[in-house]
Amino acid sequence: MSDVAVTWAKAQECRDAKGNRDRNAKDVLKTIAAWADAQGEVWAAVPVLAVECEVSERTVQRGLRALKGMGLLIETGEKKVYLGRVYPIYRMPLETGHASTIRRLRAEREAEAWGDTGVTPRASDGVTPASPHDDTGVTPRGDTGVTQIGKEITQGLKPSSQARACAAACEAWATKAPERVAPRPVERAWLTAVERSGLGGEQLLSAVLAAVGRDPDFGRGKAMNLDRWLDEGRYEAWLSSEPVASPAAGSAIWAGPAEVATTVAVAMGPAAVASYLNRAGWDGGRSVIIASTTVAAERLRDGAGSALRAIGVRVEHGISGSAQHG
């Protein structure tokens, strides 16, 4: 089961070719979503869906046909045999549409504020169909989580420190709960969290790393989806914690400033913190990372040298045990 797919399914609008709401299709979509994996792939026996929806099998089949027509279920071409019957394996396009009901409501409110009623004028009304402000090629202001019609792209993070921080957060979360990371929804949630909280990407990443390293829910197999964790503001509880990678039992932990660990994680990814930084020492008097090997020193300089210099930190090779930790 994927919370990502279920959250996505609840937010989708199911309408037939005439524009009427198809409640049967919506019920089938929400029900089958509970069987989907984190990538949105799913199969489900029609009899099972019929029982869960409390309708006939023919009604379920009608709903599946409608969902395929709406583009909310896409056949992958693969099949699943169950109790002598063959069922197609579908993919739910989680990268399109609204990522959650909250996002949908926010987008609809924003559209209303800009005078877009969501209704295309009919030709018989003598009105030429147009988007708000006569601009047919624009994406609505802000992060609506909606794919631009005809362009098949979404508003996303441009290559920047913000994008690298988001990618590093996904990578860190995936080390403990890979099934709880869906990059597109996380990207949208990241943008919303930054805008709502006023935090920088490094601060948000610091909270993610702290949660991954210390939240007991990961060990109990109860980790949340990263996008939901961001949407609900769960990062606030971890903002004051030092970000650390999740080391294996018995391995070293970075003893220097949290800002340094965050900088390395943003520039090189959380794995670099565990591989090169956790085994290094810290000379607080000189603001120097004392790498344990020449290879580690070279990797840190090559991958994060510029970012570290920007915060006044240098990298040297030496014996970490002799470094002053302060």
Disulfide bonds with the S-S distance in Angstrom:
none
